Amino acid sequence: MEIGTVIRNRRRAKDMTQEELAEVLNLSVSAVSQWECGKNLPDLTIIPALCRILEITSDELLGMDQSRQEEEISEIVEEASSWGSRGYLEKEQEILKDGLKRYPDSWLMMHQLMHCCYLRWTENHDNTESLDQAIRYGEKILEKCTEDDTRQGAVQILCYAYDQKGDKERAEKLAWSACSLYCCRDSLLTSILEGKRGLDHNRWFIKSLLDLLVLDGAVNYTLESGKKRFSDEEQVQVYQKMIDVFRIMFEEGDYGFYHLRLWDVHTYIARYYAGRKDIENTVTQLKTVAYHAVKFVEFSENPDFTQTSLLFRGQNGYGFSVNKTDNTAADSLKELNHARYDFIRDTPEFEEIRTALESRAGEWSKRP
């Protein structure tokens, strides 16, 4: 990193203007500006005072310590991720906050902390301070960070956060600032990359689109008339279409991570049939829920998982983030405790489902 960039990042991290830094050093604003744009370098006699003001070492200022810093930041982020990806969000937040005290201008850590705060709010909607923290981190990134990936990541979370706060205008403005699907990085790289890099990216992009299909395709919008886009019956039909798409794409049944998505979808359908006291379909759906719950736990324990379906053949699909401590089998057991299933609770089939889930229920282990 160039000296001017270091000076600019540290100055911004301390919430100082160029004018304030120039005044403390008894220099002109133009001198500071020229350092930061790379036109000139600070005089050697100024470096000790500059380091004291910016609270960095001369090695850090001159870039001699940059590789070590980047390595340490990477280690901090990896350690935090290993906890957060398995739902230990409080521990992740603690690690990242400590890391930011050491490296206050690390946008990578700030962005991950922003994401962590947002997820903590999704766990407990009464925890509005976490949502507000996520917004503060995101706005700071947009104000001062120049790294495109980090800024776009901040835009994504800010859109969700402002939407939940009820600030639809700010959320929409941020959404319009992002790239459209057809000219986004991943779409363009799919067209440009070749060989194994192109193949790996193509398979990843297809899976991402599948994920969006499930997460966004079945959103049941409330229209201006107050009427829902889908009736309950139609919502089930939509989810069934999603299931059919997954079966086509993963003809070998090697869903890997997408056992999680199918587990979600079948849980919704099971609730629908339970609400109608439909014994046969409720039991069928709960059996499928248990199947995908257990399969996802097995997938989580198998770092050698490799897919065989045509489009994804040979791809190692291990690695995932769930952002909750209970595994899918444990979550499904909680689902079974709901009163909506009382009408089948005493049946042998229900007990079989419970037994299958109990055999694998527990907490996620921290990611190795």
Secondary structure, 3 states (H helix, E strand, C coil): CCHHHHHHHHHHHCCCCHHHHHHHHCCCHHHHHHHHCCCCCCCCCCHHHHHHHHCCCHHHHHCCCHHHHHHHHHHHHHHHHHHHCCCCHHHHHHHHHHHHHHCCCCHHHHHHHHHHHHHHHHHCCCCHHHHHHHHHHHHHHHHHCCCHHHHHHHHHHHHHHHHHHCCHHHHHHHHHHCCCHHHCHHHHHHHHCCHHHHHHHHHHHHHHHHHHHHHHHCCCCECCCCCECCCHHHHHHHHHHHHHHHHHHCCCCCCHHHHHHHHHHHHHHHHHHHHCCCHHHHHHHHHHHHHHHHHHHHHHCCCCCECCCHHHCCCECCCCCCCCCECHHHHHHHHHCCHHHHHHCCCHHHHHHHHHHHCCCCECCCCC
